[in-house]
Amino acid sequence: MNKRRETDKYVAQNRRAFHEYTILDKIEAGIVLLGSEVKALRLHNASLAEAWAGERNGELVLWNAFIPHYRAANRLNHEERRPRQLLLHRRQMSKMLGRIRKEGMTIVPLSLYFNERGLAKVELGLAKGRNQADKRAAIKERDWQRDKRSHGMGE
């Protein structure tokens, strides 16, 4: 039996996104990768800290995601921060792009993982930026919830 923990499936997570933004909607997208990128991801090497998604020629693209070189690939390696095309259904893509254009929202990658079929997926969040006061309020609320749980005052 190969039991995996829930956190084992994630290659990279963008925890900072939950602090910097209010996540309004989440969606799973496929990602177009080269072979050396997949091998590097299987070693759990990646970072989404500075990554974001945006439009290029009517397609959704992941910008600035860091996937380091795979050492065994030698001269056939990939560019570490190259733009990578995201795969969504046309209706999902037009919905996301429409909300970006009309409502001034941002698409941030929340996590990068392999699904049960072994395909690389990116969880995207439709986000609205938080100002400093919003961030402080979110921290206060999170601390309050944690204290409530630890003192047995739960729901």
Secondary structure, 3 states (H helix, E strand, C coil): CCCCCHHHHEEEECCHHHHHEEEEEEEEEEECCCHHHHHHHHCCCCECCCCEEEEECCEEEEECCECCCCHHHHHHCCCCCCCEEEECCHHHHHHHHHHHHHHCCEEEEEEEEECCCCCEEEEEEEEEECCHHHHHHHHHHHHHHHHHHHCCCCC
